[in-house]
Amino acid sequence: MSITTLPRTPTLQSRLPQVGTTIFTVMSSLAQESGAVNLGQGYPDFPCDPVLPAFVTAAMAEGLNQYPPMTGVPLLRERVAQKIERLYGHRYDAGSEITITAGATQAILTVVLACVHAGDEVIVLEPCYDSYAPNIELAGGRVVRVPLTPGTFRPDFALIGAALSPRTRLVIINSPHNPSATAWTAAEMEQLAALLAPTDVLLLADEVYEHMVYDDAPHVSASSLPELAARSFVVSSFGKTFHVTGWKVGTVAAPASLMAEFRKVHQFNVFTVSTPMQHGLARYLADPQPYMDLPTFYQRKRDLFLDGLAQTRLKPLHTQGSYFQLVDYSAVSDLPEADFCQWLTREAGVAAIPLSAFYADGFEQKLARLCFAKADETLQMALQRLRAL
Ligand SMILES: Cc1ncc(COP(=O)(O)O)c(C=O)c1O
């Protein structure tokens, strides 16, 4: 007699027990259910320059469809190296110091996996992008959270200095900043350089919004300061720069010895990134105008949005960079941020993201994040609804 047992799926002990459905997914589905204008999601609702997909299509038609080199298509790496040198004055070697990644998200995880050993500490400045902490935890590292100054969101170097320990392996910064829309000044970057100079601490500079800095201010890349460039992985994203977030193509620049370790992890994780996309981007990068025009393009949207917000009871904070706008809603409601954003989505028909979602402890400041990377009509419709608050 044979004993039959039902097939059984073994229980898996979670590597990331804290991680659940993100607020972005929650708010986007709520926005859809309620027919709300979705200013929560951080990506454009307008098309990219048609020249860019035409270049990708041409590359496919030319038969550029097989695996590219593991580190990225050589012409794309060369164009990225030229662009960084022209804008920030630091020459990376395209062969050994630039790698093309599957978006900035993969670049960040790969940097963390390459650098962080079990028990190492990594300093993150809160509020911060949601992938940093789970990435550090996956590597077995310890997340050391240092708050940006509430209200202004400027880095507090006394706090960062106090958080440095012999176990600190990496500091992660993000400028222009999601979600606060601040951008680090040259003086702040120099202060960071001075703080890290006596240490062996590495820097991960998340610069995905590098081409979105406004009011004629420069983007101060970590690559522009020799002290920082020597210890930094600088990450950027073509998705953000060229309005193609779904393409998931990004870049990392780092000194050759650091990049060699990065590539060991990249090789056995992603290996290569879509060939025709890389060729299309390489051809498109021959003309600097599209990314040089980006600050003007987004500053106009920021100002259009700000003019409209002036006629609402929401109080905007200053947006120096990125395509986000924080608003203080304390004149409208005393609900906690997550409840306010749900109410705003359901009742006012505009989806926003609570700032508290970017803090591990859900720190509350009565602030919500709105995204102005939207068609003018989308922004106008949202503003019309916000005026009724
Ligand atoms: C600060 C920050 N870093 C990284 C990313 C991810 O970029 P990518 O889409 O290229 O993976 C985002 C996207 O929202 C971001 O806001």
The ligand as an SDF file (V2000), in Angstrom:
LIG
                    3D

 16 16  0  0  0  0  0  0  0  0999 V2000
   16.5900   58.7110   -5.2050 C   0  0  0  0  0  0  0  0  0  0  0  0
   16.3560   57.6480   -6.2060 C   0  0  0  0  0  0  0  0  0  0  0  0
   17.3160   56.7560   -6.4600 N   0  0  0  0  0  0  0  0  0  0  0  0
   17.1520   55.7790   -7.3630 C   0  0  0  0  0  0  0  0  0  0  0  0
   15.9800   55.6420   -8.0720 C   0  0  0  0  0  0  0  0  0  0  0  0
   15.8190   54.5060   -9.0450 C   0  0  0  0  0  0  0  0  0  0  0  0
   16.1810   54.8340  -10.3540 O   0  0  0  0  0  0  0  0  0  0  0  0
   15.9860   53.7900  -11.5400 P   0  0  0  0  0  0  0  0  0  0  0  0
   14.5790   53.9150  -12.0260 O   0  0  0  0  0  0  0  0  0  0  0  0
   17.0000   54.1760  -12.5720 O   0  0  0  0  0  0  0  0  0  0  0  0
   16.2400   52.4260  -10.9870 O   0  0  0  0  0  0  0  0  0  0  0  0
   14.9260   56.5450   -7.8330 C   0  0  0  0  0  0  0  0  0  0  0  0
   13.6390   56.3890   -8.5330 C   0  0  0  0  0  0  0  0  0  0  0  0
   12.6110   56.8490   -8.0920 O   0  0  0  0  0  0  0  0  0  0  0  0
   15.1310   57.5710   -6.8800 C   0  0  0  0  0  0  0  0  0  0  0  0
   14.1600   58.4660   -6.6240 O   0  0  0  0  0  0  0  0  0  0  0  0
  1  2  1  0
  2  3  1  0
  2 15  2  0
  3  4  2  0
  4  5  1  0
  5  6  1  0
  5 12  2  0
  6  7  1  0
  7  8  1  0
  8  9  2  0
  8 10  1  0
  8 11  1  0
 12 13  1  0
 12 15  1  0
 13 14  2  0
 15 16  1  0
M  END
$$$$
